[in-house]
Each structure stands twice: as C-alpha cells, then as structure tokens.
Amino acid sequence: MEHQDGAGGSPDERTADLGFARIDVDRARRTGDPEVVFGQGKTPAQVVDILTTLHARHPERAVLATRVSPEAQALVAERLPEAEIDEVAAAVVLGPMPVGQGTVAVIAAGTSDAPVAAEAALSVRIHGAAVRRIDDVGVAGLHRLLEARDRFADADCLIVVAGMEGALPSVVGGLTGVPLVAVPTSVGYGASFGGVAALLGMLNSCAPGVVVVNIDNGYGAGVFAARVARNARPRP
C-alpha cells in the first residue's frame, strides 16, 4: 500500500500509518468494502493492531482477517474477545455482520476442500450476501450433486470449490445458468501439482459462464460472488 502526503505535506487521511503498515481506511468509500487483512506473514501483534485500526474506522460493519495463524488467533481471542474466530477458514471477523442481500451457494467437492470453502463462505457474509453451503458433492459420486440441484439452482451466484482434476465447476455449469466462480484447491496427489491441474481444468471448462480465481483463493471468490448477489435484480 502506498502512502501519499496531502496538501502542504500533511498526512493523507485515507491511510492509517502503523509504522509497519499503511492501512487503506478509504477503501470502503471507494469500493463499498473495507480493506481486508491478509494475515499470512504477519506477526500476531500486527494482525491485532490492523484489525483494531480498521474496526475503529468502520465500527458499523465487520472487518476480516484471512490466513490467520493459530498463534494470531490465540492473541485475537485474548485481546479482542468480541471477535469471531473461524478455525476452519483460518479467519477472524471483528464487528457486526451486514444484512445479507442476495444468496450465494458455496458448493464444495469434498471434505478436504473445507478450509477454502469456509474462507469463501465467510468472505461472502462479510461482503454483504447470504450463504448457502453444499458440501461433499464431488463428481466421484455424481448422484449427490444431482440430488442437491434444487439447493443451488435458485441462488444469485455460485462458488464451486474443488481440487484433484477440478471437474466439478464444469458439471455444475452444465446444470444451471447461475453465474459461477470456480476455485481450484491444492488438494490432490502429486500430478495435481499443488492445484495447477485443477486450475487448468477450470480455465479450460467447456461450460459457459465459468470464471476462475487463483488456487485456494476462497476470499477472492467470496468477494466476487457477494458483489454479484448484492447487485442481482429481484426475481419475479
């Protein structure tokens, strides 16, 4: 994040300078959503300080930290007991959740994909849409997905999370015309190359209307899907 001085060399009120980071406190005004803390590589104290700063600037809505280490989660629980900690998503929420507008269905292939699916679902909630979870419906048991179709066909946007060969988004995209964002995960045996096989499978999907985020990027998928759902027109 870049810090710029205002007129006359005064500090720019669009940022909060913590010394180790310059926080973008103007992002909610520009984009409708406040800055999110990427916890990976940050010390527990830094995660707490950034969350506290963002919450002070946006007390009316929740702020989110993703990829939060167990050590940072423990410090958050100690210093910010009002925070919500999602251990599966490795994420922390501080502040009141918004009322959901529209619905996003998060569809996960298997239990091993749960951390990424949980990050996606929490990100959807933080960014103002309701969430419907549909878990363990991978293509190895196709009947499970077909049985769940009624639970996702009426959603405003879909997030489909899968590792291995990444086939699930193509199948879901062939069953419904709902906007769909696919999330490849790093789950799989050696030839999956840490999620590259799933990523390429999704990028090469023959189903129309499938967009793809990076490997394990549940957060990016959640933001996209929530914005689609929030802006969806009411159905007749």
C-alpha positions in Angstrom: 0.0 0.0 0.0 1.4 3.4 -1.0 1.2 6.4 1.3 1.0 9.9 -0.1 1.0 13.2 1.7 -1.8 15.6 1.3 -1.7 19.3 0.5 1.1 21.1 2.4 2.7 17.9 3.4 0.0 16.9 5.9 -0.7 13.2 6.4 -3.2 11.6 4.0 -6.4 10.8 6.0 -7.1 8.0 3.5 -4.4 5.9 5.2 -3.5 5.0 8.8 0.2 4.7 9.3 1.0 2.0 11.9 4.8 2.1 11.2 4.9 -1.5 9.9 1.9 -1.0 7.6 -0.1 1.8 6.0 -3.8 0.8 6.2 -6.2 1.8 3.4 -9.1 3.2 5.5 -10.7 4.9 2.5 -11.4 1.6 0.6 -14.9 1.3 1.9 -15.8 4.7 0.5 -14.2 3.9 -2.9 -15.4 0.3 -3.4 -18.2 -0.3 -0.8 -16.0 -2.8 1.1 -13.3 -2.1 3.7 -9.7 -3.4 3.5 -9.2 -7.0 4.5 -6.2 -8.1 6.5 -4.1 -10.8 4.8 -2.6 -12.5 7.9 0.0 -14.7 6.3 3.5 -13.5 7.2 2.3 -11.0 9.8 3.0 -11.4 13.5 0.1 -12.0 15.9 0.5 -8.4 17.3 0.4 -6.9 13.8 -2.8 -8.8 13.0 -4.4 -7.5 16.2 -3.2 -3.9 15.6 -4.5 -3.8 12.0 -7.9 -5.3 12.9 -8.2 -2.8 15.8 -7.4 0.1 13.5 -9.8 -0.9 10.8 -12.6 -1.6 13.3 -12.1 1.9 14.8 -12.6 3.4 11.3 -15.5 1.2 10.4 -17.3 0.3 13.7 -20.6 -0.1 11.9 -19.5 -3.1 9.9 -17.3 -6.2 10.2 -13.7 -6.3 9.1 -12.0 -9.5 8.2 -8.5 -11.1 8.5 -7.7 -14.2 6.4 -4.9 -16.7 6.6 -4.6 -16.1 10.3 -2.1 -18.4 12.1 -3.1 -20.3 15.2 -0.8 -18.1 17.3 -2.5 -15.0 15.9 -5.9 -16.5 16.5 -5.0 -17.0 20.2 -3.8 -13.4 20.6 -7.0 -12.1 18.9 -9.1 -14.2 21.4 -7.1 -12.7 24.3 -7.1 -9.1 23.2 -10.3 -8.9 21.1 -12.7 -11.3 22.9 -15.6 -9.9 20.9 -14.1 -11.1 17.6 -15.4 -14.2 15.8 -12.8 -16.8 15.0 -13.4 -19.4 12.3 -10.7 -22.0 12.8 -11.6 -24.0 9.7 -11.3 -20.9 7.5 -8.3 -19.6 9.5 -10.0 -16.3 9.6 -11.1 -13.6 12.1 -14.1 -11.2 12.0 -14.4 -8.1 14.1 -17.6 -6.1 14.1 -21.2 -6.6 13.2 -22.1 -8.6 10.1 -24.1 -6.9 7.4 -27.6 -8.0 6.5 -27.3 -10.3 3.5 -28.6 -9.2 0.1 -29.0 -12.0 -2.4 -27.8 -15.5 -1.9 -24.5 -17.3 -2.8 -24.4 -21.1 -2.8 -20.9 -22.4 -1.9 -20.5 -25.9 -3.4 -17.5 -28.0 -2.3 -16.3 -31.2 -3.8 -15.0 -32.9 -0.7 -14.2 -32.6 3.0 -10.5 -31.8 2.1 -11.7 -28.7 0.4 -13.4 -27.4 3.6 -10.8 -24.7 4.5 -11.1 -23.0 1.2 -14.9 -23.3 1.1 -15.1 -21.9 4.6 -13.0 -18.9 3.7 -15.2 -18.3 0.6 -18.4 -18.6 2.7 -17.1 -16.2 5.4 -16.0 -13.7 2.8 -19.4 -13.8 1.2 -21.0 -13.0 4.5 -18.5 -10.2 5.3 -19.2 -8.6 1.9 -22.9 -8.5 2.3 -24.6 -11.6 0.9 -26.3 -14.6 2.4 -24.6 -18.0 2.2 -25.9 -21.5 1.5 -23.4 -24.3 2.0 -23.5 -27.5 -0.1 -20.6 -29.8 0.9 -19.2 -33.1 -0.3 -20.9 -33.3 -3.7 -17.8 -34.1 -5.9 -18.1 -35.8 -9.3 -16.9 -39.2 -8.0 -20.5 -39.5 -6.6 -22.4 -37.6 -9.2 -25.8 -38.5 -7.7 -25.0 -36.4 -4.7 -24.7 -33.3 -6.8 -27.9 -34.1 -8.8 -29.8 -34.5 -5.6 -28.6 -31.1 -4.4 -29.5 -29.2 -7.6 -32.6 -27.6 -6.1 -30.5 -26.1 -3.4 -28.3 -24.1 -5.8 -30.3 -23.5 -8.9 -32.1 -20.5 -7.4 -29.1 -18.8 -6.0 -27.8 -15.4 -7.3 -24.3 -16.7 -7.7 -22.3 -19.9 -7.2 -18.9 -20.6 -5.8 -17.6 -24.1 -6.7 -14.6 -25.4 -4.9 -12.7 -28.4 -6.0 -9.2 -30.0 -6.1 -8.0 -33.1 -7.9 -8.9 -32.7 -11.6 -11.2 -29.7 -11.0 -14.2 -31.1 -12.9 -17.0 -30.0 -10.6 -17.4 -26.4 -11.9 -17.9 -27.7 -15.4 -20.6 -30.2 -14.3 -22.4 -27.5 -12.2 -22.1 -25.1 -15.1 -23.9 -27.6 -17.3 -26.8 -27.9 -14.8 -27.7 -24.3 -14.3 -27.2 -20.8 -15.8 -26.4 -19.1 -12.5 -23.2 -17.1 -12.6 -20.4 -19.3 -11.3 -16.9 -18.6 -9.9 -14.7 -21.7 -9.7 -12.0 -22.1 -7.0 -9.2 -24.7 -7.6 -7.7 -26.0 -4.4 -4.3 -27.5 -3.8 -5.9 -30.8 -2.8 -4.7 -33.8 -4.8 -2.0 -36.4 -5.5 1.4 -35.5 -7.0 0.3 -35.0 -10.6 -2.2 -32.3 -9.4 0.9 -30.1 -9.0 -0.5 -28.3 -5.9 -3.7 -27.3 -7.6 -2.3 -26.4 -11.1 -4.2 -29.4 -12.7 -7.5 -28.2 -11.2 -6.8 -24.6 -12.2 -6.1 -25.6 -15.8 -9.2 -27.8 -15.9 -11.4 -25.0 -14.7 -9.8 -22.5 -17.1 -10.5 -24.9 -19.9 -14.1 -25.6 -18.9 -16.4 -26.2 -21.8 -19.4 -25.0 -19.7 -20.2 -21.3 -20.4 -20.3 -18.7 -17.7 -17.5 -20.2 -15.6 -14.9 -17.7 -14.2 -11.9 -18.8 -12.2 -9.9 -17.4 -9.3 -6.4 -18.5 -8.2 -5.5 -21.6 -6.4 -7.0 -21.7 -2.8 -8.4 -18.2 -3.2 -11.6 -18.5 -1.4 -11.5 -14.9 -0.4 -11.4 -13.6 -3.9 -14.2 -15.9 -5.0 -16.3 -14.7 -2.0 -15.9 -11.0 -2.8 -16.8 -11.6 -6.5 -19.8 -13.7 -5.7 -21.1 -11.4 -3.0 -20.9 -8.4 -5.3 -22.9 -10.3 -8.0 -25.5 -11.3 -5.4 -25.8 -7.8 -4.0 -26.5 -6.4 -7.4 -28.8 -9.1 -8.7 -32.2 -7.9 -9.8 -35.2 -9.2 -7.8 -36.6 -12.3 -9.4 -40.3 -12.2 -10.5 
